[in-house]
Amino acid sequence: MRDFLSSIVLIGMGLYGVLLYLTNKLSLYIHPRFFEESFAASIVALLMGIVSLGYFVYKNKNIKQKSKFSINNQMLLILVLVILSFVINTLFLVIAAFLIIIPNKEFNKLFKSDVLGNLLIVATVLVGLILPPKSLSSITASQRSIDLNSINLTQNTISAVQNFNKSTSNYSLGDWISMQSFNPDPLYYKDKDVKISGFLYKPDNLNLPENVVLIARFVVTCCAVDARPVGLKVTLPENAEFKVDDWVEITGKFGLDDKNELIVITEGIVKIDIPSSPYIF
Amino acid sequence: MKKLFSTLNINKSILLILLAVIFLYQIKGGYDYFEFSEEGQIIALRLQDFITLVLSIIVEAFPFIILGVSLSTLIALNFFGWLKRKIYNHKKILFPLYFIYEISGRLDRKFKSNRVYSHVKVSLLGVFLPVCECGNIPVARRLLLGGFSVSQSITFLLAAPILNPITFLTTLEAFNYDKSVVVIRLLAGFIIANLIGIILSYKKPQNEFLNLDFYQEICDMNDHKHTKNRFVEAIGIFQREFIEIFKVLIFGALLAAASQTFIPRDIITTIGQNPLLSILAMLLLAFVISICSNVDAFFALSYANTFTIGSVLGFLIFGPMIDIKILTMMRTTYKTKLLAIVTLLVFLLSFLTALIVNFIK
């Protein structure tokens, strides 16, 4: 059973990795520096999975082993109760919970063989394969303190600093953020052209005025777990109908707000689809 | 009552948690709640982010798990013994490798039962096995099966993620402006790992530290005879090791992602410049975030402006050694008691290092 499961999971994860790589969705989860490794590992896993599955089938053909897997009666009863709780009454769940707590030798044996652990693995692989990959939302941003000022992004800063006196309209949000660690003076940026995209986000703790929101993105250094939100303040035009979490592209100029902090004075704002690579690397 | 608790194993509690989730879902009003009410939509988004986080940890760790399991399979098949024979047969062509083998062989004979030497040797293994922490666990398990003592395997697990070429290069790239960070990180990692290993080696017998399931595996291993076909044996080892590690990786990813989604991070990171509290905050962050040691320097760099340099170093030393993900994975092999001791020791020592750095700089 364990060997069979292992082959299936290897194939599943291998397929998942290859699919993510081919559809350019890996950037939703990890930094580009891991792409090749991830792809290579997926290929290895896929090959290992196929070979070991083939071997498993071959071995079982020779031995003609009986399948030892059987579902315990108590487990079945619990499943029925859970389904009933959806259809008739929530109270059935309580009975199911009691059935789990009451000690029972045969039932405990089932758990010794770690059926649930195996189910969890299969469920995770299925979730990966079936659910459409999504980027992080502003909910996660609200869990993590947002940076309006500088953070060090070594690669970006150098190229951004070198080209500053030429046109700045091709600067991304990441370029602007890393520029500020090079020169934190807001006056330095005043009246520069801005054209950036990101998601709209309005944190509670900054006490922003009504027509001001943040345009934000996540900075990712390893994988989505370490994503840090960064953002710039922007003014929204009157009677603009945009919600938090909408992805937009903004054109405008830098100005200063009443706290003498940098703010983008919006001239044009368009709603866009979530880009294929939504994070800053 | 006591019997009730002793039969409540971990799988049963997961099942109960699952039931509780279903219960809450039904109490709240099912699908309509998540689709139409504002509060429900926020919970749905949070759940979606949670899934993204879990998958991102798994996708990120997957290549290293495959690499680690492959290495572990190679060790099990005595690949390195074969390599050694090849090198001795062709010592003129492969003289640098021959040189290394020869020196280590001589040192081995000279310091046969020296406690310090046996740990220092193991702590430098990471230089040749550039895998980060999740890939190291299968390797460490294999080394234990191959006759390493528990204290040596702990030294390997603690040292290898820091003392390896990839970590060295990325740290150097990230902290290019302050090279002392790199030096202190490597030195501290080396010293802490060896110190803890040497302390643990005084405990006899060592096998008391091992998880019962894994101890059983060692005993089985000694009776086990090699099957004739090396290839078939390799497939078997690869499969078993992979599924064992992958299972706990999922548990670790679930735990780490849950702590990320439900504990607001700004609680941790608003502390900033206080020389004492900033260290505590960064160590806590390292514990929660479970980031891969090969690239954590880039992450730490983004905090270098707002946090004290000592606390950033604390993050770089503590993070690779101990975090939620590694602890769940180490549980497959070691007893909880040992893990508690190691965690405490690593925490204290990296805290001390960070504090010293803060006062000197």
Chai-1 contact restraints between the chains, C-beta under 6 A:
chainA,res_idxA,chainB,res_idxB,connection_type,confidence,min_distance_angstrom,max_distance_angstrom,comment,restraint_id
A,D3,B,Q239,contact,1.0,0.0,6.0,A-B,restraint_1
A,S6,B,Q239,contact,1.0,0.0,6.0,A-B,restraint_2
A,S6,B,F242,contact,1.0,0.0,6.0,A-B,restraint_3
A,S6,B,I243,contact,1.0,0.0,6.0,A-B,restraint_4
A,Y29,B,L55,contact,1.0,0.0,6.0,A-B,restraint_5
A,Y29,B,S56,contact,1.0,0.0,6.0,A-B,restraint_6
A,Y29,B,V59,contact,1.0,0.0,6.0,A-B,restraint_7
A,I30,B,V59,contact,1.0,0.0,6.0,A-B,restraint_8
A,I30,B,E60,contact,1.0,0.0,6.0,A-B,restraint_9
A,E37,B,P63,contact,1.0,0.0,6.0,A-B,restraint_10
A,S38,B,P63,contact,1.0,0.0,6.0,A-B,restraint_11
A,A41,B,F62,contact,1.0,0.0,6.0,A-B,restraint_12
A,A41,B,P63,contact,1.0,0.0,6.0,A-B,restraint_13
A,A41,B,I66,contact,1.0,0.0,6.0,A-B,restraint_14
A,V44,B,I66,contact,1.0,0.0,6.0,A-B,restraint_15
A,A45,B,I66,contact,1.0,0.0,6.0,A-B,restraint_16
A,S52,B,I235,contact,1.0,0.0,6.0,A-B,restraint_17
A,S52,B,Q239,contact,1.0,0.0,6.0,A-B,restraint_18
A,Y55,B,I235,contact,1.0,0.0,6.0,A-B,restraint_19
A,T90,B,Q26,contact,1.0,0.0,6.0,A-B,restraint_20
A,L93,B,L19,contact,1.0,0.0,6.0,A-B,restraint_21
A,L93,B,F23,contact,1.0,0.0,6.0,A-B,restraint_22
A,A97,B,L19,contact,1.0,0.0,6.0,A-B,restraint_23
A,I100,B,K12,contact,1.0,0.0,6.0,A-B,restraint_24
A,I100,B,L15,contact,1.0,0.0,6.0,A-B,restraint_25
A,I100,B,L16,contact,1.0,0.0,6.0,A-B,restraint_26
A,P103,B,T7,contact,1.0,0.0,6.0,A-B,restraint_27
A,F111,B,N9,contact,1.0,0.0,6.0,A-B,restraint_28
A,F111,B,N11,contact,1.0,0.0,6.0,A-B,restraint_29
A,L116,B,N11,contact,1.0,0.0,6.0,A-B,restraint_30
A,L116,B,I14,contact,1.0,0.0,6.0,A-B,restraint_31
A,G117,B,K247,contact,1.0,0.0,6.0,A-B,restraint_32
A,I121,B,K247,contact,1.0,0.0,6.0,A-B,restraint_33
A,T124,B,I250,contact,1.0,0.0,6.0,A-B,restraint_34
A,G128,B,L55,contact,1.0,0.0,6.0,A-B,restraint_35
A,K134,B,Q48,contact,1.0,0.0,6.0,A-B,restraint_36
A,K134,B,T52,contact,1.0,0.0,6.0,A-B,restraint_37
A,L136,B,D49,contact,1.0,0.0,6.0,A-B,restraint_38
A,L136,B,T52,contact,1.0,0.0,6.0,A-B,restraint_39
A,S137,B,L45,contact,1.0,0.0,6.0,A-B,restraint_40
A,S137,B,D49,contact,1.0,0.0,6.0,A-B,restraint_41
A,I139,B,L45,contact,1.0,0.0,6.0,A-B,restraint_42
A,I139,B,R46,contact,1.0,0.0,6.0,A-B,restraint_43
A,I139,B,D49,contact,1.0,0.0,6.0,A-B,restraint_44
A,T140,B,D49,contact,1.0,0.0,6.0,A-B,restraint_45
A,Q143,B,P264,contact,1.0,0.0,6.0,A-B,restraint_46
A,Q143,B,R265,contact,1.0,0.0,6.0,A-B,restraint_47
A,R144,B,R265,contact,1.0,0.0,6.0,A-B,restraint_48
A,S145,B,D266,contact,1.0,0.0,6.0,A-B,restraint_49
A,S145,B,T269,contact,1.0,0.0,6.0,A-B,restraint_50
A,I151,B,S302,contact,1.0,0.0,6.0,A-B,restraint_51
A,N152,B,L301,contact,1.0,0.0,6.0,A-B,restraint_52
A,N152,B,S302,contact,1.0,0.0,6.0,A-B,restraint_53
A,T221,B,F298,contact,1.0,0.0,6.0,A-B,restraint_54
A,T221,B,F299,contact,1.0,0.0,6.0,A-B,restraint_55
A,C222,B,I291,contact,1.0,0.0,6.0,A-B,restraint_56
A,C222,B,C292,contact,1.0,0.0,6.0,A-B,restraint_57
A,C222,B,V295,contact,1.0,0.0,6.0,A-B,restraint_58
A,C223,B,S56,contact,1.0,0.0,6.0,A-B,restraint_59
A,C223,B,E60,contact,1.0,0.0,6.0,A-B,restraint_60
A,A224,B,T52,contact,1.0,0.0,6.0,A-B,restraint_61
A,A224,B,L53,contact,1.0,0.0,6.0,A-B,restraint_62
A,A224,B,S56,contact,1.0,0.0,6.0,A-B,restraint_63
A,V225,B,L53,contact,1.0,0.0,6.0,A-B,restraint_64
A,V225,B,S56,contact,1.0,0.0,6.0,A-B,restraint_65
A,V225,B,I57,contact,1.0,0.0,6.0,A-B,restraint_66
A,D226,B,I289,contact,1.0,0.0,6.0,A-B,restraint_67
A,D226,B,I291,contact,1.0,0.0,6.0,A-B,restraint_68
A,D226,B,F299,contact,1.0,0.0,6.0,A-B,restraint_69
